[in-house]
């Protein structure tokens, strides 16, 4: 036998009543701790729900006030609140575009440009927004196309 080898046989583990009682107490404390954590989690989730409703209500109020003109959308406080809460507030701005287009229309001999007034024409307007304006929208309410001969 080498000097590192043991000649003693393993001893049996004896579980005493005191050990069982100690483990039982530790298990009961762990259960109580888990119950407290679950209760705390439920309270946190409930409070988060209250805060979320309040934040959504504030957003609704501010959005309505801006839309109705009661608040200035460019006001620093409105902009800061939107930034803090990550809101994407928008406002509608009425615009008028004046577009001049030139081209050539081929018409039969004996007809004039005035004969075109009885036809319906349409024009499509597209805007090529840059990447900083991708969240902008344009809605065309009406178009008025007039012809004049150069």
C-alpha positions in Angstrom: 0.0 0.0 0.0 1.2 3.5 -0.8 1.4 6.1 1.9 -1.5 8.1 0.4 -4.0 5.3 0.4 -6.4 5.1 3.3 -7.0 1.9 5.1 -10.1 3.0 6.8 -13.5 2.2 5.4 -16.1 5.0 4.7 -18.2 5.7 7.7 -22.0 5.9 7.4 -23.7 9.3 7.6 -25.9 9.5 10.5 -28.9 11.9 10.2 -30.0 13.0 13.6 -33.3 14.5 14.6 -31.6 17.8 15.3 -30.3 17.9 11.7 -33.8 17.2 10.3 -35.2 19.9 12.5 -32.5 22.4 11.4 -33.1 21.5 7.7 -36.9 21.9 8.2 -36.4 25.4 9.8 -34.2 26.4 6.9 -36.7 25.2 4.4 -39.6 27.0 6.1 -37.6 30.2 6.2 -36.8 29.8 2.4 -40.5 29.3 1.8 -41.4 32.4 3.8 -38.7 34.4 1.9 -40.1 33.2 -1.4 -43.6 34.2 -0.4 -42.4 37.7 0.6 -40.6 38.0 -2.8 -43.7 36.9 -4.7 -45.8 39.4 -2.6 -43.3 42.2 -3.3 -43.3 41.3 -7.0 -47.1 41.5 -7.1 -47.0 44.9 -5.4 -44.4 46.2 -7.8 -46.4 44.9 -10.8 -49.5 46.6 -9.4 -47.7 49.9 -8.9 -46.2 49.7 -12.4 -49.7 49.2 -13.8 -50.9 52.4 -11.9 -47.9 54.3 -13.3 -48.5 53.0 -16.8 -52.1 54.1 -16.7 -51.1 57.6 -15.4 -48.5 58.0 -18.1 -50.9 56.9 -20.8 -53.5 59.3 -19.5 -51.0 62.1 -19.5 -50.0 61.4 -23.1 -53.7 61.4 -24.1 -54.2 64.7 -22.3 -51.2 66.3 -23.8 -51.9 65.0 -27.3 -55.5 66.2 -27.1 -54.4 69.6 -25.8 -51.8 70.0 -28.6 -54.4 68.9 -31.2 -57.0 71.3 -29.9 -54.5 74.1 -29.8 -54.6 74.5 -26.0 -50.9 73.6 -25.8 -48.2 74.7 -28.1 -46.5 71.6 -29.7 -43.2 73.5 -29.8 -43.3 74.4 -26.1 -40.1 73.2 -24.4 -42.1 71.4 -21.6 -44.2 69.4 -24.1 -41.1 68.5 -26.1 -39.2 67.5 -22.9 -42.1 65.4 -21.6 -42.4 63.6 -25.0 -38.6 63.0 -24.9 -38.7 61.7 -21.3 -41.5 59.2 -21.9 -40.5 58.3 -25.5 -43.7 59.7 -27.0 -43.8 60.5 -30.7 -46.1 63.5 -30.6 -47.1 64.9 -34.0 -49.0 68.0 -35.2 -50.9 68.7 -38.4 -49.7 71.7 -40.4 -51.8 72.9 -43.4 -49.6 73.6 -46.4 -50.2 74.7 -49.9 -47.8 73.7 -52.7 -47.5 75.7 -55.9 -46.2 73.4 -58.5 -45.4 74.5 -62.1 -44.9 71.7 -64.6 -44.1 72.2 -68.2 -44.5 69.6 -70.9 -45.9 68.9 -74.4 -49.3 67.5 -75.2 -49.9 66.2 -78.7 -53.5 67.1 -79.8 -55.2 66.5 -83.2 -55.0 69.3 -85.7 -58.1 71.5 -85.5 -58.3 71.1 -81.7 -57.0 73.6 -79.1 -55.9 73.4 -75.5 -59.4 74.6 -74.4 -60.8 71.3 -75.6 -58.8 69.6 -72.9 -60.9 71.2 -70.1 -63.6 68.6 -70.6 -61.2 65.8 -69.6 -60.3 64.7 -66.1 -56.7 64.9 -65.3 -54.9 63.8 -62.3 -51.4 64.3 -61.0 -49.5 62.2 -58.5 -47.3 64.0 -56.0 -44.6 62.0 -54.2 -42.1 63.4 -51.8 -38.7 61.9 -51.3 -38.2 62.5 -47.6 -34.7 62.3 -46.2 -34.0 59.7 -43.5 -34.6 62.4 -40.7 -38.2 62.8 -41.9 -39.3 59.3 -42.4 -42.0 59.7 -39.8 -43.6 62.7 -41.7 -46.8 62.0 -43.6 -48.4 64.0 -46.4 -52.1 63.8 -47.2 -53.3 65.7 -50.3 -56.8 67.0 -49.8 -57.4 68.3 -53.3 -55.6 69.2 -56.5 -56.5 71.8 -59.1 -54.9 71.4 -62.5 -55.2 74.2 -64.9 -53.8 74.4 -68.4 -52.5 77.3 -70.3 -50.7 77.4 -73.6 -47.2 78.8 -73.7 
